[in-house]
C-alpha cells in the first residue's frame, strides 16, 4: 500500500508547505539567538529577508570616538553609575567619557580623545570592587559577546637575585619568560633596592606564575619569587585571578579543607 496524499498539488501542497513552515518555526524557537546569528548564512531566505539594509551611510559617526571594551571579573551585578564615579577621578580624561552596557559583565567606555583611552591601557591593571577588570580596544566589527579577554599588564617584582644581577637586562630576560614585556620610559623604574621590576602582559586564563628557577652558572641554581603589584582578589587555591577562593572548584571539592 502506497503513501496517501503524496500528490502535493492544490490543497495538499498548501497544507504540506504550511506544516513544514510551522515545524521550521518551532525548531528555530529552540535555537538560541547566538545560534541564529551565527548560522544565518545557512538559512534559505525569502526575497524580503534577503534584501540588504545599508547602514554604512546612515551610521557614520559625526564625532570620532575611541572605545575600550572592559570585562569585569566579578559575579556581582554591575552598577554603571558607581563604576563611572570610581574611574572618573582616576582616569582624569580631558572630556568626560561615556559608558554603555554591552554584554555579560562587559561595558564599553567611549573617549573623545585617543590619548585618554591609551592612558587607561598604559596604566593597567585596573580593579573595581577588588576584582580585576580587563580592557581592550574595540572597533564594533564583532559582537562584544565574542570578544576574548585573556590578558592584562602587571608590574612584577623579582626577588631573590644576587645584587650584582640587579639590572634592566636581567629584568627583561626573566620577564619575557612570563609574557611580552612593556617598554618603560625610565629604567630606574625597573631596579629597586634589592629587587627588580618589570611590566609584563600576563595571560590571566592561566594560574599566576609564582617564580622561576634561575641558573647563575653550571653548578648554581636559585629560586626567584614574583610579587604582583596591585594584585586584586585572586584564588589562593589555584592561582587564578578570574575568581576568589570560595568560588574555586578546587576549594569546593576539598570542602574548604
Secondary structure, DSSP 8 states (H G I E B T S, - for coil): ---TT---SHHHHHHHHHHHHHHHHHHHHHS-HHHHHHTGGGS---HHHHS----TTTT--SS--EEEEEEE--SS---HHHHHHHHHHHH--SS--EEEEEETTEEEEEESSHHHHHHHHHT--EEETTEEEEEEEE-SSS-GGG----EEEEEEEEES--GGG-SHHHHHHHHTTTS-B---S-GGGGB-SSEEEEEEEEETTS----EEEEESSSS-EEEEEEEETT--S--TTT--SSS-GGG-HHHHHHTT-
